[in-house]
Amino acid sequence: MIPRSRRTGRAVAYQVFYRLPLPVRRRLVRLAVPKYIVGAVTLVRDSEAGGAGRLLLLRQPPGRGWTLPAGLLQRGENPAVGAARELHEESGIRLSPTALSPAAPNAVVHAKGWVDMVFTVEVPASSTELKVDGAEVFEAAWHPLDDLPKLTWPTARLLAYYDIGPLAGQFPPPLPDRLP
């Protein structure tokens, strides 16, 4: 139980805080609250694949592992809009943001101060043309879920939340200093 004198002090502090103009309160909160970088990630599955299915992966510089279509959100950008934008920029797949479904979990909070908003979508690989720019993305390809190529560590860790990849079944996924 909080001592009476501390409760009274907190009550006075809250009264003072809520009497401040809204812009001042927001500024104070921004100074006191941890900051996060927010990105959008899309898990694109092949709707025509049998068995375990296939997932769209990208090989980006420096090319040491495969990643998912993803990128940072612009200030004030809706996460689904950002995910659709990044998907188009990196793979050439143009979809309406309403075609993307929030994954479960939809937000994955990472220890280093960033949050990934994750979405899923299924498209037919046979009629979906993949286009990469050769600079930001070297290659885009469909990979069987039961035989994924070498993934970047952040990608393997993120996929573990959805029971996919080499860290599947490990929850919470291990941190990089505890490689399996």
Disulfide bonds with the S-S distance in Angstrom:
none
